Amino acid sequence: MLEPRGTLMTLKTLILDMLDMSFPERVVMLRKQKGWTQQQLADQVGVKVLQIRRYESGASQPTLDAIRRLALALGVTTDELIFDKDERGPDEDLKLQFEALTRFSPEEKKVVKAVLESLILKHDANRFSAAG
């Protein structure tokens, strides 16, 4: 029983560490975690090894399609691959409320989603009318 928990904690720590890295650092870490060479990753993604070297050194930014293929090859989401930990998700003061929503029933989630979408539309309308 302890091994799965330890493995889960190690995975959680790895993910949190990964979120504090730059894109090139994440690519290197994920590739090495799979035990792949740059050539093996290039083969999986369908690009030349020189391109992987450029991504890993930060000399080149991948296209959206390349990001998608990198994420698929490395077994992560595109968000995990490109965003820092604080770039996505709710603000710190809303995290508890959003975590509580995971316990809502599907019907309650529909209501919350409709309310949020209405508030977002109202906010955007007010912002655009003030700008114009």
C-alpha positions, 0 to 999 in steps of 0.5 A: 500500500505504501508504494502506490502512495509514495509513487503518487506523492513523487508524481505530484512533486514532479508535476509541481516542480515541472510547473516552475520550469521554463518550456525548454526545461520542461521538454528536457525533463519530460524527455529524460523522464521517458529515457529518450534521446533527442533523436527518439523524441524527434522521431516521436514528434515527426521533426528533425533532431535539430528542431528538438535541440532548438526547442530545448535550448530555447532558440526556437518556439514550436508551432501549435501543431508541434506543441500538440505533437510534443505533448502527445509524445511526452504524455502531458497536456499542452497546458502542462507543457507550456504554462507556468503554474500561476498562468492558468486556473483561478486566483488564489482567493477563488481556489477553494470555491472552485475545488468545492465545485468538484463535489457538486452534482452534474445538475449543480455544475450546469447552474454554476457554469451558466451563472459564470458564463453570464457574469463573464459576458456581462464583464466583457460587455461592460469592458467593451462599452467603456473602451468604445 
